[in-house]
Amino acid sequence: MTRSVYANCTVTDLERAEGWYTRLFGREPDARPMAGLLEWHLGEASGVQVWSEPERAGHSTVVLRESDLDSAADQIRQAGIEHDGPQPGGGARILLLLDPDGNRVVLTGS
């Protein structure tokens, strides 16, 4: 039985990605389980992994549900990550972000 899930983004430069995801989540990684892998735990059974795999980098998409999308958008902009603000999308509102390798991080919520 599945007990947890981690979304994964592949990157070319782990140090650069660590800086970007640290700004996104507002904190350093929660774990470094092995060389080339960073983890941010977003709940008891979920999180985001950032993995150094240059040949696959830039083709990942992660969708994160936010309780307050406007507040999240403001915090992310204040952290130095530029974006176009929340937009309508698929029956909800979304905030599309691109990490330095072009991976999509989509925040959704009200």
FENJOGI-V509187 format. One record per helix or strand of 3 or more residues. SS is the DSSP state (A for helix, B for strand). FROM is the first residue (numbers start at 1). LEN is the number of residues. If there is no record, write none. Layout:
# FENJOGI-V509187
{{SS:FROM:LEN} {SS:FROM:LEN}}
This chain:
# FENJOGI-V509187
{{B:5:7} {A:14:12} {B:31:4} {B:37:7} {B:46:7} {A:54:3} {B:61:6} {A:69:10} {B:87:3} {B:92:7} {B:104:6}}
